[in-house]
Amino acid sequence: MKAIYVWVMGGTVAAILITICLLQWPWARSLAASPLEEKTVIQSILHQYPGEVLESKRLDHYYLVKLERAKGKYEIKVNAYDGIIESITQTQAYQDTQREPQDHDPGSPPSKNISGPDSNSDPVSFVITEKEAAQLAAKAVNGTSDDIELHRNEKGFYYLVEIEVKDGREAVVQVSAVSGSIDSVTWEKEKQGRDDE
């Protein structure tokens, strides 16, 4: 009797573990939910990355959206079920100075925002470089950048930029590595000497 009890409990635990594992797979989660409407996905993209949508289509479990911005044309792959951007690839960079002024010296190497078939880094192409993120963060809080780090969360890649302000305070500004939007500003406590005054 004890052996049967052990087998039943072992089987129940195994079934629960298998169910949990299957539900963690992206395709299993996508089967449980209904896909987002194409219109909703496009609105979300345009909110984060203003531009002109040239084409959009649904392929399996994601939407492929072709977007034109000032710096060029991009293909954006978005999960059809949770709306999270899986990748952004620049398909064409504009070099025409009438269309967009050059931000860097002509002799300098291309920035991270241009991805090609030989790119073996992460599939996400950054539209915003570290230097641009530092400039955006410094402008947001009117200070100078001190340090910058690249991070990733469930929404994608972002930079954390430490900014020193003239009055002695420091801020940590979160800048989207894809859109350049300022996602948050956290002010660190003033130095101990200021609290005693």
C-alpha positions in Angstrom: 0.0 0.0 0.0 2.9 2.3 0.9 4.5 1.7 -2.6 1.2 2.7 -4.4 1.0 5.9 -2.3 4.6 6.8 -3.2 3.9 6.2 -6.9 0.7 8.2 -6.8 2.4 11.1 -5.1 5.4 10.9 -7.4 3.1 10.9 -10.4 1.2 13.9 -9.2 4.3 15.9 -8.5 5.7 15.0 -11.9 2.5 16.0 -13.6 2.5 19.4 -11.8 6.1 20.0 -12.7 5.5 19.2 -16.4 2.5 21.5 -16.5 4.5 24.3 -14.9 7.4 23.8 -17.4 5.0 23.8 -20.4 3.3 27.0 -19.3 6.7 28.7 -19.1 7.4 28.1 -22.8 6.6 31.2 -24.9 4.5 29.3 -27.3 2.4 27.8 -24.5 1.8 31.3 -23.0 0.8 32.6 -26.5 -1.7 29.8 -27.0 -3.4 30.7 -23.7 -3.9 34.3 -24.7 -5.5 35.9 -27.7 -3.2 38.0 -29.9 -3.2 41.8 -29.7 -4.9 43.7 -32.6 -2.5 45.0 -35.2 -3.8 48.6 -34.6 -2.9 48.4 -30.9 0.6 47.2 -31.8 1.1 50.0 -34.3 -0.1 52.6 -31.8 2.3 51.3 -29.2 5.2 51.4 -31.6 4.4 55.0 -32.8 4.1 56.1 -29.2 7.6 54.9 -28.5 9.2 55.6 -31.9 7.4 58.4 -33.8 7.6 57.9 -37.5 5.6 56.6 -40.5 4.5 53.0 -40.6 5.2 51.7 -44.2 3.9 48.2 -43.7 2.8 45.8 -41.1 1.9 42.1 -41.1 1.3 39.3 -38.7 3.7 36.3 -39.0 3.0 33.3 -36.6 3.4 34.7 -33.1 4.7 38.2 -33.9 4.0 41.3 -36.0 6.6 42.6 -38.4 6.3 46.4 -38.7 8.3 48.5 -41.2 8.9 52.0 -39.9 10.5 55.1 -41.4 12.1 57.6 -39.2 14.5 60.5 -39.7 17.6 58.3 -39.5 16.3 55.6 -41.8 14.0 52.6 -42.2 13.6 50.0 -39.6 12.0 46.5 -39.2 10.4 46.0 -35.8 9.5 42.5 -34.6 6.8 42.7 -31.9 5.4 39.7 -29.9 1.7 39.4 -30.9 0.5 38.4 -27.5 2.3 40.7 -25.0 3.3 43.6 -27.3 7.0 43.4 -26.2 9.5 44.5 -28.9 11.7 41.5 -29.6 14.1 43.2 -32.1 14.6 46.4 -34.1 16.8 46.2 -37.2 17.8 49.2 -39.3 17.3 48.2 -42.9 18.3 51.5 -44.5 20.3 54.4 -43.1 19.8 57.9 -44.6 23.1 59.6 -45.5 21.4 62.5 -47.3 22.3 65.7 -45.4 19.1 67.3 -46.5 17.1 64.5 -45.0 19.1 64.5 -41.7 22.3 66.2 -40.6 25.2 64.0 -39.6 25.7 63.6 -35.9 29.2 62.3 -36.1 32.4 63.0 -38.0 32.4 61.5 -41.5 35.7 59.6 -40.7 34.4 58.0 -37.5 33.2 54.4 -37.5 29.4 53.8 -37.8 27.5 53.8 -34.6 25.8 50.8 -33.0 22.5 51.6 -34.6 23.4 50.0 -38.0 23.1 46.3 -37.9 24.2 44.0 -40.7 24.3 40.3 -41.5 27.8 40.1 -39.9 26.6 41.5 -36.7 26.9 38.7 -34.1 25.9 40.7 -31.0 22.4 40.7 -29.5 19.6 40.6 -32.1 18.4 44.0 -30.9 20.0 46.9 -32.7 20.3 50.1 -30.6 19.0 53.2 -32.2 20.5 55.3 -29.4 24.3 55.1 -28.7 25.8 55.5 -25.2 26.9 59.1 -26.2 23.4 60.0 -27.3 21.9 58.5 -24.1 24.3 60.5 -22.0 23.4 63.7 -23.8 19.7 63.1 -23.5 20.0 62.3 -19.8 22.2 65.4 -19.1 19.7 67.6 -20.9 16.7 66.1 -19.0 18.1 67.1 -15.6 20.4 69.9 -16.6 23.7 68.4 -15.5 26.7 66.5 -16.8 27.0 62.8 -17.3 29.3 60.9 -15.0 28.8 57.2 -15.7 26.6 55.0 -18.0 25.7 51.4 -18.0 23.6 49.2 -20.3 20.9 47.0 -18.8 18.0 44.8 -19.9 14.5 44.2 -18.5 11.3 42.6 -19.8 10.6 45.7 -21.9 14.0 45.7 -23.6 17.4 47.4 -23.3 18.0 50.7 -21.5 20.9 52.9 -20.2 21.3 54.0 -16.7 23.1 57.3 -16.7 24.5 59.0 -13.6 24.2 62.8 -13.8 25.9 65.3 -11.6 24.0 68.6 -11.2 25.7 71.9 -10.3 24.0 72.1 -6.9 25.8 68.9 -5.8 22.9 66.5 -6.3 23.1 63.4 -8.4 20.5 61.7 -10.5 20.2 58.4 -12.2 18.3 58.7 -15.5 16.9 55.6 -17.3 17.0 56.1 -21.1 15.5 53.6 -23.5 18.3 52.2 -25.7 15.9 51.9 -28.6 13.7 55.1 -28.5 15.8 57.5 -26.5 12.8 58.2 -24.2 13.5 59.2 -20.6 11.8 56.4 -18.7 12.6 57.5 -15.2 14.7 59.9 -13.1 15.8 58.9 -9.6 17.4 61.6 -7.4 20.0 60.2 -5.0 20.1 61.6 -1.5 22.2 64.6 -1.0 25.7 64.1 0.5 25.8 63.7 4.3 27.5 67.1 4.8 24.4 68.8 3.3 22.0 67.1 5.7 23.9 68.5 8.7 23.6 72.1 7.6 
